[in-house]
Amino acid sequence: MSHPMNRATPSRLRHIVTLTATLAATALLSLAAHAQSVEGEVKRIDPDSGKVTLKHGEIKNLDMPAMQMSFRVADPAWLKTLQVGDKVKFDAAKVNGQFTITAITVAK
């Protein structure tokens, strides 16, 4: 027989869902607060691997100097909006141990 405190009551479930949503939102805001928009140029697009190669300026939040490198993208659909040679502004973070583009826009 389970202990009465371990029962999943509707009130307890709502509390858990609210707490989980709050923690997720806090994590995203924290990630966004540390991200810094960086200018770059698209050098290669690899939709099969979900990556884009950028020649970019310094990325301070990642302690990374200016260079050219490949990044995973948070949303593979973004790769369809890019072309080699595009000038972009992007945010990057280390997500699950991989350098990942968390936002990207083509510069006007």
Backbone bond lengths (Angstrom), bond angles and torsions (degrees), N, CA, C in turn:
res aa  C-N    CA-C-N  psi(-1)  N-CA   C-N-CA  omega(-1)  CA-C   N-CA-C  phi
1 M - - - 1.449 - - 1.534 108.12 -
2 S 1.330 116.60 134.50 1.460 119.14 -178.15 1.526 110.77 -81.17
3 H 1.297 113.91 155.39 1.461 121.59 179.09 1.528 108.35 -71.30
4 P 1.353 119.59 141.63 1.470 122.18 -178.27 1.534 112.77 -57.94
5 M 1.332 119.26 -28.32 1.462 121.96 -178.85 1.526 111.95 -75.34
6 N 1.336 117.11 -13.85 1.463 120.45 -178.48 1.528 112.46 -93.74
7 R 1.306 117.62 0.24 1.460 120.34 -179.28 1.527 110.44 -72.36
8 A 1.327 116.35 139.37 1.461 122.32 179.90 1.523 109.23 -89.42
9 T 1.311 116.79 82.27 1.465 120.87 178.61 1.526 108.64 -77.66
10 P 1.351 117.72 157.71 1.464 119.57 177.69 1.531 112.12 -55.66
11 S 1.310 117.15 -39.64 1.463 120.55 179.07 1.525 110.88 -63.43
12 R 1.319 116.60 -43.72 1.461 121.50 -179.94 1.537 110.52 -65.75
13 L 1.332 117.20 -39.96 1.461 121.50 178.52 1.527 111.24 -64.93
14 R 1.343 116.84 -42.64 1.475 119.86 177.01 1.515 110.27 -59.58
15 H 1.329 117.00 -41.75 1.459 121.49 179.17 1.528 110.72 -61.84
16 I 1.317 116.75 -43.73 1.469 121.02 -179.94 1.528 110.58 -64.44
17 V 1.339 117.17 -43.63 1.465 120.70 179.40 1.527 110.36 -63.75
18 T 1.323 117.65 -43.84 1.463 121.46 179.04 1.522 110.90 -62.75
19 L 1.320 117.40 -44.99 1.458 121.38 179.23 1.529 110.85 -62.45
20 T 1.323 117.62 -43.26 1.463 121.68 179.29 1.524 110.79 -62.53
21 A 1.328 117.70 -44.99 1.462 121.65 178.91 1.524 110.91 -62.99
22 T 1.312 117.08 -40.70 1.466 121.24 178.97 1.527 110.83 -63.90
23 L 1.317 116.60 -43.94 1.470 120.01 179.05 1.526 111.32 -64.24
24 A 1.328 117.50 -40.99 1.467 121.13 178.97 1.523 111.01 -64.37
25 A 1.326 117.22 -44.02 1.463 120.84 178.85 1.522 110.96 -63.59
26 T 1.318 117.23 -40.85 1.469 121.28 178.60 1.522 110.38 -62.85
27 A 1.321 117.19 -41.91 1.459 120.75 179.42 1.522 111.05 -63.59
28 L 1.336 117.76 -42.44 1.458 120.73 179.19 1.525 111.56 -66.12
29 L 1.325 116.96 -41.46 1.461 120.08 178.14 1.526 110.89 -64.35
30 S 1.306 117.05 -39.13 1.450 121.41 177.99 1.518 110.32 -63.06
31 L 1.331 116.90 -44.03 1.451 121.63 178.59 1.518 109.94 -62.72
32 A 1.327 117.90 -44.46 1.460 121.70 179.98 1.522 111.30 -65.31
33 A 1.317 117.15 -35.36 1.461 120.16 -178.87 1.521 111.51 -66.64
34 H 1.335 116.55 -30.08 1.457 119.63 -179.28 1.522 112.60 -89.61
35 A 1.320 117.51 -15.02 1.457 121.16 -179.37 1.521 109.44 -74.55
36 Q 1.314 114.79 151.84 1.456 121.03 -179.76 1.515 106.57 -137.31
37 S 1.327 117.16 129.67 1.456 119.47 178.51 1.521 109.88 -66.41
38 V 1.316 114.48 134.38 1.459 122.19 -176.98 1.524 107.51 -126.57
39 E 1.329 116.05 144.18 1.459 120.41 175.89 1.514 109.26 -88.18
40 G 1.322 114.61 144.56 1.451 119.01 178.95 1.511 111.19 -156.46
41 E 1.333 114.45 177.26 1.464 121.46 177.12 1.528 108.13 -132.74
42 V 1.329 115.53 133.02 1.460 121.03 -179.88 1.526 108.92 -72.61
43 K 1.330 115.65 124.50 1.461 121.48 179.24 1.524 112.03 -107.63
44 R 1.335 116.81 -31.94 1.468 121.01 -178.42 1.517 108.61 -155.92
45 I 1.330 115.88 145.06 1.458 121.90 177.16 1.527 107.17 -124.53
46 D 1.329 116.81 127.35 1.463 121.40 -179.44 1.531 109.32 -126.80
47 P 1.347 116.72 85.92 1.460 119.89 -177.66 1.533 113.52 -61.84
48 D 1.337 117.51 -30.54 1.470 120.09 -178.53 1.529 112.06 -63.40
49 S 1.340 116.45 -35.17 1.469 119.77 179.85 1.526 112.25 -98.52
50 G 1.351 117.04 -6.12 1.469 120.46 -178.38 1.509 112.26 70.35
51 K 1.354 115.88 35.28 1.467 120.08 -176.80 1.525 111.66 -128.98
52 V 1.327 113.92 156.28 1.457 122.01 174.21 1.524 107.37 -132.82
53 T 1.328 115.88 139.46 1.463 120.77 176.28 1.519 107.66 -99.06
54 L 1.333 115.28 127.05 1.459 121.81 -178.78 1.514 110.88 -124.11
55 K 1.325 115.95 141.43 1.460 121.73 165.13 1.521 103.01 -93.12
56 H 1.335 117.11 120.18 1.462 119.01 -170.03 1.521 112.57 -136.81
57 G 1.330 114.00 163.22 1.452 121.32 174.02 1.522 110.16 -79.78
58 E 1.322 115.88 -176.34 1.462 122.06 179.84 1.528 110.74 -59.12
59 I 1.316 115.92 137.55 1.469 121.76 175.50 1.524 105.73 -112.83
60 K 1.333 115.79 95.19 1.463 121.03 -172.81 1.513 113.59 -62.79
61 N 1.350 117.52 -41.19 1.472 118.76 -177.12 1.531 112.40 -66.70
62 L 1.321 117.54 -16.40 1.467 121.34 176.77 1.526 111.58 -106.78
63 D 1.341 116.28 2.44 1.465 121.86 -178.01 1.538 109.87 53.21
64 M 1.342 114.95 47.32 1.456 121.62 -175.47 1.529 110.03 -119.19
65 P 1.333 117.19 127.80 1.469 119.25 177.45 1.532 111.07 -72.96
66 A 1.318 115.80 170.44 1.456 121.01 175.37 1.529 108.36 -62.34
67 M 1.334 115.62 137.17 1.467 120.92 179.99 1.516 109.61 -170.99
68 Q 1.319 115.75 -174.85 1.458 121.45 171.45 1.515 107.21 -116.19
69 M 1.330 115.85 128.89 1.466 119.15 179.05 1.516 111.20 -157.48
70 S 1.316 115.08 166.77 1.453 123.12 179.84 1.529 109.34 -95.49
71 F 1.327 116.13 137.26 1.459 122.99 178.50 1.516 109.46 -124.22
72 R 1.315 116.92 144.30 1.457 122.08 167.17 1.536 105.49 -73.82
73 V 1.334 117.76 151.90 1.470 120.92 176.50 1.524 108.68 -111.82
74 A 1.331 115.70 141.32 1.461 120.96 -179.45 1.528 111.19 -63.28
75 D 1.338 116.81 -33.25 1.463 121.52 179.61 1.530 109.05 -128.19
76 P 1.327 118.32 105.48 1.469 121.16 -178.69 1.535 114.05 -56.25
77 A 1.329 118.55 -21.95 1.471 121.33 178.11 1.530 111.08 -62.40
78 W 1.334 117.03 -26.02 1.472 120.56 179.07 1.516 111.14 -60.27
79 L 1.327 117.69 -30.80 1.460 120.86 -177.17 1.524 111.52 -62.87
80 K 1.332 117.69 -27.15 1.465 121.79 179.22 1.523 112.18 -72.11
81 T 1.335 117.08 -17.61 1.467 120.88 -177.77 1.526 111.99 -94.78
82 L 1.327 116.86 -3.98 1.462 121.41 -175.80 1.519 111.74 -106.55
83 Q 1.351 114.82 153.56 1.457 121.79 173.28 1.517 108.00 -133.77
84 V 1.338 116.15 148.63 1.459 120.23 175.65 1.527 107.99 -57.47
85 G 1.324 115.96 133.44 1.462 121.92 -178.39 1.524 113.62 99.17
86 D 1.347 117.76 -15.85 1.466 120.58 178.33 1.520 110.59 -61.03
87 K 1.319 115.45 137.43 1.465 121.76 169.67 1.524 105.68 -87.74
88 V 1.332 116.42 131.68 1.461 120.45 -175.82 1.518 111.61 -131.30
89 K 1.327 114.36 161.83 1.462 123.18 167.05 1.513 104.74 -118.92
90 F 1.335 116.35 134.62 1.455 118.73 -176.49 1.515 111.12 -147.21
91 D 1.325 114.17 160.51 1.461 122.83 172.25 1.521 106.22 -115.38
92 A 1.321 115.86 143.09 1.459 120.15 178.92 1.520 109.25 -135.37
93 A 1.329 114.81 152.06 1.460 121.50 177.93 1.523 107.46 -150.14
94 K 1.313 115.48 165.49 1.457 120.11 173.97 1.525 106.50 -91.64
95 V 1.327 116.49 113.16 1.456 122.97 -177.43 1.528 107.83 -118.81
96 N 1.313 115.87 121.71 1.466 120.86 -177.94 1.526 111.77 51.18
97 G 1.340 115.21 39.09 1.455 120.65 175.93 1.520 115.05 81.37
98 Q 1.337 118.40 2.75 1.464 120.84 -179.04 1.520 110.74 -121.83
99 F 1.334 115.79 140.45 1.456 120.04 175.59 1.521 107.94 -68.21
100 T 1.348 114.95 123.72 1.459 120.95 -170.78 1.523 110.47 -133.79
101 I 1.337 116.08 135.44 1.462 121.82 172.19 1.528 106.27 -75.81
102 T 1.344 116.21 121.21 1.462 120.67 -179.26 1.523 112.62 -101.16
103 A 1.340 116.99 -12.56 1.463 123.39 175.10 1.519 107.61 -161.72
104 I 1.319 117.24 143.19 1.472 120.60 178.69 1.512 109.65 -153.51
105 T 1.334 115.96 137.97 1.461 121.86 175.42 1.520 108.33 -138.85
106 V 1.329 115.64 146.63 1.457 120.23 175.60 1.518 106.76 -77.57
107 A 1.351 115.99 128.98 1.470 121.59 -179.47 1.518 109.24 -72.55
108 K 1.307 115.75 140.92 1.469 121.12 179.50 1.507 110.01 -88.56
